């Protein structure tokens, strides 16, 4: 399964990924129209910073997902077709148990509905994450974990060679 993985050394903290995510999940799918929607668009990626490091975070699609175990209504569920954890917003009762148990803090409350949302890997965009496409420095990649690890090893070897 492909994951959205980050190279924090490339992240500028510009939050282009957050904006692209919100627009991709808006009703209008355009920036200017999304700003005027009755239900404001909700981002599902969060760029955090400690003034030295910027890091974009979104649902890690945990293999033993605490949010699924904690969800009393069955709204958080593993999609057997994609292997992704998705939220059935119609089943969500707004108890926020999933928010409390998420180790990454990436499940967000939708204030207008008092329900939750999280990264769905841009299901409506045929699983082509808008955050990845919007990143100007390519700090975000949507790749197989092994390919990402291999590129990290190669970068380390090149650094050791002085390339």
trRosetta pair geometry for C-beta under 8 A, 3 or more apart (Angstrom, degrees):
i j d omega theta_ij theta_ji phi_ij phi_ji
1 61 7.3 -120 130 123 142 149
1 83 5.1 -117 -90 93 140 143
1 84 7.8 165 -161 -65 136 76
1 144 7.7 136 84 -120 25 70
2 142 5.5 52 154 166 126 77
2 143 5.9 -145 -145 134 97 8
2 144 5.6 -66 -97 -69 69 50
3 60 7.6 15 -151 -156 121 59
3 61 6.8 -144 -114 41 92 124
3 142 7.4 -157 96 -145 26 53
3 143 7.2 -30 56 67 65 53
3 144 7.8 76 15 -141 79 20
3 145 5.6 43 16 -69 125 87
3 148 7.6 -66 65 -7 103 149
4 58 5.9 9 77 57 140 127
4 119 7.4 -103 24 178 143 153
4 121 7.3 -170 -30 -112 113 83
4 129 5.7 23 -87 -3 126 175
4 131 6.9 44 -152 78 146 122
4 132 6.2 -132 -128 -62 102 111
4 140 5.9 -7 -172 -167 96 105
4 141 7.3 161 -151 81 50 38
4 142 5.4 -23 -94 -96 69 75
5 140 7.4 149 77 -152 36 55
5 141 5.4 -23 63 64 86 90
5 142 7.9 152 17 -95 71 26
5 143 6.4 -59 27 47 117 95
5 145 7.2 128 -58 -111 140 63
5 148 4.8 30 67 -129 162 160
6 11 6.5 10 -174 -52 115 127
6 55 6.2 115 116 -156 154 73
6 56 5.2 173 -100 56 141 89
6 57 7.9 -71 -10 -75 149 46
6 139 5.7 17 -156 150 80 89
6 140 5.6 -25 -99 -96 74 65
6 141 7.8 171 -86 20 28 73
7 10 4.6 43 97 14 105 113
7 11 7.3 170 90 -28 56 84
7 138 7.8 17 38 116 124 71
7 139 5.1 -131 62 -149 78 62
7 141 7.4 48 -15 -7 100 109
8 11 5.3 -46 -148 16 46 118
8 53 5.8 14 165 -168 129 101
8 54 6.6 173 -161 78 82 54
8 55 4.9 -23 -113 -95 114 86
8 139 7.1 66 -101 -165 19 118
9 139 7.9 -174 67 -124 45 101
10 137 4.4 -178 168 134 98 121
10 138 6.5 -50 155 78 154 63
10 139 3.7 -171 93 -91 102 85
11 47 7.1 -179 -179 -141 128 109
11 54 4.1 -138 116 96 112 105
11 55 6.3 143 51 -91 163 31
11 56 6.0 -169 -120 -14 139 92
11 137 6.9 -175 -93 66 27 134
11 139 4.1 118 -70 -166 69 166
12 54 6.5 -14 101 48 13 160
12 136 7.3 -20 16 64 135 110
12 137 6.0 134 -20 -16 103 139
12 139 7.6 -158 -2 -28 67 142
13 47 5.7 145 -138 158 59 131
13 49 5.1 33 -117 -77 133 136
13 54 3.5 -133 -65 -108 92 146
14 47 7.9 -140 55 -124 38 175
14 136 6.7 7 46 23 159 120
15 18 4.4 -31 -170 29 86 121
15 19 6.2 88 133 -20 84 93
15 47 5.0 -131 -92 26 74 142
16 19 5.8 -56 -150 39 35 111
16 20 6.1 34 154 -19 69 109
16 134 4.6 -161 143 147 100 106
16 135 6.2 152 81 -101 117 38
16 136 6.0 95 14 -16 164 94
17 20 5.8 -54 -142 39 29 110
17 21 6.2 34 156 -24 63 108
17 45 5.1 -71 136 103 109 148
17 47 6.7 124 56 -55 111 111
17 56 5.3 23 65 -130 157 146
17 130 7.9 138 -153 110 59 73
17 131 3.7 48 -160 -154 96 92
17 132 7.7 51 -121 -49 107 29
17 134 5.5 162 -92 78 47 114
17 135 5.5 13 -67 -73 103 88
17 140 6.1 103 -99 -19 139 151
18 21 5.8 -56 -150 34 27 114
18 22 6.5 25 155 -17 63 106
18 43 4.5 2 -163 -137 79 152
18 45 5.6 -135 -89 82 60 89
18 46 7.0 61 -97 -105 112 32
18 47 5.9 -95 -37 -3 118 102
18 56 8.0 -149 -48 -128 82 104
18 131 7.6 46 -53 -114 29 105
19 22 5.9 -56 -150 36 30 109
19 23 6.3 26 155 -15 65 108
19 31 7.5 14 174 -113 109 107
19 43 7.6 -31 -63 -92 22 120
19 134 7.1 -161 73 175 87 157
20 23 5.8 -57 -146 40 30 110
20 24 6.1 33 155 -23 66 108
20 130 4.2 -164 149 145 101 102
20 131 5.6 160 80 -89 116 42
20 133 6.8 -169 -178 72 152 88
20 134 3.4 -149 -42 -34 154 155
21 24 5.8 -56 -146 35 28 111
21 25 6.5 4 161 0 63 111
21 43 4.7 79 89 -143 118 74
21 44 5.2 -139 174 39 131 77
21 45 4.8 172 -44 16 159 103
21 58 8.0 -169 -109 -97 151 132
21 119 7.8 -60 -144 -107 131 85
21 130 5.6 164 -85 78 44 113
21 131 5.0 12 -61 -64 102 99
22 25 6.2 -73 -149 49 27 97
22 26 6.4 44 150 -46 65 101
22 34 6.9 126 133 161 93 145
22 41 3.8 106 175 123 86 118
22 42 6.3 -171 -122 81 83 13
22 43 4.4 -45 -60 -69 94 74
23 26 5.4 -41 -148 7 35 120
23 29 6.4 75 162 -158 80 39
23 30 6.9 -11 -159 -162 111 5
23 31 5.7 -36 -104 -79 132 62
23 34 5.4 -127 -117 -23 69 165
23 41 6.3 30 -76 -176 30 171
23 130 7.0 -154 71 169 90 156
24 29 6.9 31 -124 -129 33 80
24 122 5.6 -45 159 -119 145 108
24 124 7.3 162 166 69 88 111
24 125 6.1 -44 -159 -35 120 134
24 130 3.7 -155 -49 -21 145 155
25 41 5.8 130 83 -158 82 95
25 42 6.2 -63 104 60 135 72
25 43 7.9 159 38 -101 129 27
25 44 6.7 94 -26 -14 155 115
25 117 7.8 109 177 179 156 146
25 124 7.7 136 -104 28 59 133
26 29 6.0 -176 73 -64 91 33
26 30 7.7 -102 85 38 135 38
26 33 7.5 145 135 98 137 87
26 34 3.8 -44 -143 -118 169 112
26 37 6.0 -178 -163 -13 105 157
26 41 3.8 -50 -79 -86 96 121
27 34 7.5 156 43 -108 66 72
27 37 5.5 146 31 -129 112 138
27 39 7.3 94 -26 59 119 102
28 33 3.5 -131 160 109 167 127
28 34 5.3 -144 53 -63 111 66
28 37 6.3 -150 -8 -69 109 117
29 33 7.9 11 52 68 44 123
29 34 7.5 141 -9 -61 6 111
30 33 4.5 62 70 25 103 107
30 34 6.2 -173 80 -18 45 92
31 34 5.9 -63 -144 33 21 112
31 35 6.8 26 159 -26 60 103
32 35 6.0 -47 -156 21 32 114
32 36 7.5 8 155 0 59 106
33 36 6.2 -73 -161 45 39 99
33 37 6.9 60 145 -53 70 91
34 37 5.6 -29 -152 -9 41 119
34 40 8.0 75 165 -156 79 55
34 41 4.8 -3 -173 -24 118 132
37 40 6.4 146 77 -98 96 32
37 41 6.7 82 45 -38 139 78
39 112 5.2 -153 -131 76 86 166
39 113 7.8 25 -137 -36 125 101
40 112 7.2 154 27 -30 80 129
42 108 6.4 -179 180 98 117 133
42 110 5.4 -67 -72 -107 157 91
42 117 5.3 96 111 57 144 153
43 46 7.1 124 120 -74 119 62
43 108 7.5 69 80 3 66 167
44 58 6.0 58 131 -137 79 108
44 59 7.4 -30 167 -10 105 100
44 106 7.5 63 178 172 65 94
44 108 6.9 -139 -111 19 56 123
44 117 6.0 -97 -93 133 104 102
44 118 5.8 104 -151 -180 109 26
44 119 4.3 149 143 -77 119 59
44 120 7.1 -44 176 2 173 71
45 56 5.6 7 173 -174 113 103
45 57 6.9 162 -161 80 65 39
45 58 4.3 -41 -105 -70 77 112
45 106 7.8 -3 -120 -150 36 114
45 119 6.4 65 -67 -84 74 116
45 131 4.8 79 -17 -100 163 152
46 56 7.2 151 79 -154 37 55
46 57 5.1 -24 65 63 89 91
46 58 7.2 149 16 -76 70 59
46 105 7.5 -68 58 109 159 93
46 106 6.1 -150 15 -116 118 80
46 108 8.0 149 -57 -62 120 121
47 54 6.0 0 -177 -174 103 100
47 55 7.1 161 -153 81 58 33
47 56 4.9 -29 -95 -93 76 72
47 57 7.7 160 -92 15 26 70
48 54 7.4 161 85 -154 41 52
48 55 5.4 -21 63 64 87 87
48 56 8.0 156 17 -95 67 23
48 57 6.2 12 2 2 111 118
49 53 6.8 -178 -143 90 59 47
49 54 4.7 -17 -96 -102 97 71
49 55 7.4 162 -81 18 49 66
50 53 5.6 15 41 47 97 85
56 131 7.0 161 174 174 145 131
56 135 7.9 -99 -12 -97 162 124
56 139 6.8 121 9 110 122 119
56 140 6.0 -42 70 -73 148 113
57 104 5.6 -167 -179 174 128 114
57 105 7.5 45 116 70 148 84
57 106 5.4 -132 134 -82 101 121
58 106 5.5 137 -152 -166 28 143
58 118 7.7 129 -174 -180 78 76
58 119 4.0 71 174 -51 114 149
58 131 7.0 175 -41 27 148 168
59 85 6.8 -135 173 67 138 108
59 104 7.5 155 -117 69 34 138
59 106 5.3 -164 -66 108 53 130
59 107 7.3 63 -87 -70 100 74
59 118 4.7 77 -59 164 129 114
59 119 4.0 -151 19 47 102 104
60 104 5.8 133 -14 -25 114 153
60 106 7.6 124 -15 32 76 146
61 65 7.6 -58 -170 -81 35 119
61 83 7.6 63 179 128 130 82
61 84 5.7 -67 -121 -131 124 68
61 85 5.8 174 -129 13 66 95
62 65 4.2 138 73 -92 102 65
62 66 6.8 12 75 4 160 72
62 67 7.8 130 36 15 122 93
62 85 7.4 5 44 -14 71 145
62 103 7.8 94 -74 28 143 113
64 69 7.9 18 166 -34 74 127
65 68 4.2 73 89 5 112 107
65 69 6.9 172 97 -7 62 85
65 76 7.2 -142 128 154 132 123
65 78 7.3 164 20 -69 135 99
65 85 5.2 111 -94 -80 169 153
66 69 5.6 -59 -149 41 38 111
66 70 5.9 28 158 -16 72 113
66 98 7.9 142 111 -140 77 60
66 101 4.1 -140 142 146 120 117
66 102 6.6 -178 76 -87 113 37
66 103 6.8 103 19 -24 141 90
67 70 6.0 -61 -140 42 28 105
67 71 6.2 39 158 -39 64 105
67 76 4.7 -136 135 -160 95 163
67 85 6.7 106 74 162 119 148
67 97 8.0 137 -143 108 58 78
67 98 3.8 50 -146 -145 94 98
67 101 6.1 175 -78 80 52 106
67 102 5.6 22 -65 -77 109 88
67 107 6.2 140 -111 -56 140 150
67 118 7.7 23 -173 -36 173 163
68 71 6.0 -48 -146 16 28 115
68 76 4.7 -137 -95 121 54 108
68 77 6.5 102 -129 -103 104 29
68 78 6.3 10 -110 -36 154 87
68 85 6.0 -115 -57 -132 112 123
69 101 7.6 -109 70 135 95 163
70 76 7.7 28 64 43 75 145
70 97 4.1 -159 153 142 109 111
70 98 5.6 165 82 -81 116 52
70 100 7.2 -152 177 67 159 95
70 101 4.5 164 -32 9 155 150
71 74 6.3 141 123 -71 111 14
71 75 5.5 -131 -170 48 132 75
71 76 3.9 177 -39 30 154 104
71 77 7.8 -107 77 -52 152 63
71 97 6.3 173 -89 77 39 117
71 98 5.5 18 -74 -62 91 108
72 93 7.4 -51 77 37 99 131
72 95 6.1 21 32 27 117 164
72 97 6.4 93 -11 10 95 154
73 91 5.0 165 137 158 110 89
73 92 6.3 145 74 -117 144 25
73 93 4.7 153 -55 -8 147 107
73 95 7.3 158 -16 1 109 121
74 77 6.3 27 177 -64 71 113
74 88 7.4 -8 119 44 75 130
74 91 5.6 -74 83 169 79 147
75 87 5.6 17 152 -159 96 73
75 88 4.9 -135 -146 59 62 79
75 89 7.2 71 -158 -90 118 18
75 90 7.9 -179 -118 66 98 46
75 91 3.9 -175 -88 93 78 99
75 92 3.9 93 -136 -72 165 66
75 93 7.3 -161 -28 -2 134 67
75 115 7.9 -137 -169 -162 161 109
75 116 7.7 122 116 50 138 105
76 85 6.2 10 -175 -180 89 108
76 86 7.8 171 -146 85 49 33
76 87 5.9 -23 -93 -101 63 70
76 98 5.4 140 -46 -96 146 140
77 85 7.0 171 90 -149 24 67
77 86 6.4 -26 67 62 74 76
77 88 6.4 19 15 -14 117 109
78 83 7.2 -17 -173 -154 98 35
78 84 7.5 165 -150 90 59 25
78 85 5.6 -40 -93 -94 60 69
78 86 8.0 111 -130 17 16 74
79 82 4.6 18 98 40 122 96
79 83 7.0 -44 79 11 78 15
79 84 5.2 1 39 61 114 74
79 85 7.4 -178 2 -98 80 16
79 86 5.1 44 -38 1 115 120
80 83 7.6 27 -156 -72 25 49
82 86 7.9 72 58 -37 130 119
82 121 7.7 -169 167 54 141 142
82 127 7.3 -178 -137 -84 131 141
84 120 7.1 98 143 -159 140 55
84 121 5.9 -104 -119 6 155 130
85 118 7.7 -12 105 92 100 140
86 120 5.7 54 -123 -127 89 99
86 123 7.2 48 -115 -60 127 147
87 92 6.3 17 -179 -59 106 127
87 115 8.0 139 163 154 132 108
87 116 6.1 -136 -133 95 152 89
87 117 6.2 -146 51 -121 155 42
87 118 5.9 123 -27 27 124 94
87 120 7.4 -98 24 -78 85 108
88 91 4.3 40 97 17 112 113
88 92 6.9 174 88 -30 59 81
89 92 5.4 -39 -145 14 40 120
89 113 7.5 17 -172 130 113 159
89 115 5.7 93 -152 134 83 152
89 117 7.4 3 -91 -87 112 83
92 115 4.1 95 107 -152 134 110
92 116 5.8 -153 -148 31 145 81
93 115 7.8 121 51 -110 7 88
94 109 7.8 66 -143 -137 87 100
94 113 7.6 -153 -79 129 120 74
94 114 4.2 27 -131 135 148 89
94 115 5.1 -86 -76 -88 86 51
94 116 7.4 159 -111 -24 51 79
96 99 4.4 -38 -167 32 81 122
96 100 6.2 85 136 -25 83 95
96 109 6.7 -16 -101 -82 107 113
96 116 7.0 140 -103 -63 57 119
97 100 5.7 -57 -153 36 35 113
97 101 6.4 12 159 -4 69 111
98 101 6.3 -68 -143 45 29 96
98 102 6.2 43 159 -42 67 102
98 107 5.0 -99 126 145 103 171
98 116 5.9 -167 67 79 126 175
98 118 7.9 -98 141 -39 134 135
99 102 6.2 -44 -144 12 26 114
99 105 8.0 40 -167 -139 71 55
99 107 4.9 -133 -92 90 62 109
99 108 7.6 90 -108 -99 111 15
99 109 6.7 -7 -77 -50 150 89
99 116 6.3 -154 -51 -108 100 132
102 105 5.9 153 101 -70 108 22
102 106 6.1 -133 160 40 141 64
102 107 4.7 167 -37 5 155 109
106 118 6.2 83 124 -140 85 98
106 119 6.8 -18 152 -6 123 106
107 116 5.3 10 170 -173 102 129
107 117 7.5 166 -161 79 64 32
107 118 4.6 -37 -110 -77 72 115
108 116 6.6 145 79 -154 37 73
108 117 5.6 -26 67 63 89 82
108 118 6.9 150 18 -82 73 58
109 114 6.9 -13 -170 -142 108 40
109 115 7.4 152 -151 85 64 23
109 116 5.9 -51 -99 -98 47 67
110 113 4.7 13 100 40 115 100
110 114 7.3 -71 78 -9 71 12
110 115 5.4 -6 44 65 110 73
110 116 6.8 170 -1 -114 85 13
110 117 5.3 71 -49 -13 108 112
111 114 7.2 22 -156 -71 30 54
119 129 8.0 7 -164 -123 112 119
120 123 4.5 -51 140 -15 116 107
121 127 5.1 10 131 -135 111 80
121 129 5.7 -74 -159 -72 56 99
121 142 7.9 113 -151 -135 97 125
122 125 3.9 -25 158 41 115 113
122 126 7.8 -13 120 51 95 37
122 127 6.2 139 78 -120 79 24
122 128 5.9 -71 94 67 136 45
122 129 4.8 167 2 -104 121 43
122 130 5.4 139 -91 -13 140 82
123 127 6.5 15 -107 -68 39 71
125 128 4.8 -99 132 55 106 84
125 129 7.5 143 75 -84 132 17
125 130 6.3 133 -9 -50 167 89
128 132 7.8 -114 173 59 59 118
128 133 6.9 46 150 -43 95 125
128 142 7.6 176 -145 59 46 167
129 132 4.4 80 85 4 105 106
129 133 7.0 178 98 -6 58 86
129 140 7.6 -103 107 147 132 131
129 142 5.3 160 25 -74 117 136
130 133 5.7 -59 -149 41 37 110
130 134 5.9 30 157 -19 71 113
131 134 5.9 -63 -144 39 27 108
131 135 6.7 41 156 -42 63 98
131 140 5.7 -64 129 131 94 173
132 135 6.1 -43 -154 6 30 114
132 140 4.6 -129 -108 118 64 112
132 141 6.5 84 -139 -126 116 16
132 142 4.7 -57 -74 -25 168 105
135 138 5.8 127 107 -88 111 22
135 139 5.3 -129 -175 40 136 77
135 140 4.5 162 -33 29 156 100
138 141 6.9 41 176 -70 83 86
141 148 6.4 160 86 -101 133 107
143 147 4.8 -112 169 79 119 120
143 148 4.9 139 87 -54 126 94
144 147 4.5 86 64 4 91 106
144 148 7.1 -163 89 -7 47 85
145 148 5.7 -57 -152 37 34 112
145 149 6.3 33 153 -18 68 107
146 149 5.6 -54 -146 38 33 112
146 150 6.2 37 154 -23 66 105
147 150 5.6 -51 -147 34 31 114
147 151 6.5 30 154 -18 63 103
148 151 5.9 -55 -151 35 30 108
148 152 6.6 32 150 -19 63 105
149 152 5.6 -54 -152 35 34 114
149 153 6.5 34 151 -19 66 102
150 153 5.7 -52 -150 34 33 111
150 154 6.4 33 151 -19 65 106
151 154 5.5 -52 -146 38 34 114
151 155 6.3 39 153 -22 65 104
152 155 5.7 -51 -147 34 31 112
152 156 6.5 34 153 -20 63 104
153 156 5.6 -54 -153 34 33 113
153 157 6.5 33 151 -18 66 104
154 157 5.7 -51 -148 36 33 111
154 158 6.3 33 153 -17 65 106
155 158 5.7 -54 -147 39 31 111
155 159 6.3 35 152 -23 64 105
156 159 5.6 -53 -149 34 31 113
156 160 6.5 31 153 -19 64 104
157 160 5.7 -55 -150 35 32 111
157 161 6.4 26 152 -15 65 107
158 161 5.7 -57 -146 40 33 109
158 163 4.1 -74 -169 57 88 123
159 162 7.7 40 179 -73 31 25
159 163 7.3 -79 -65 48 24 78
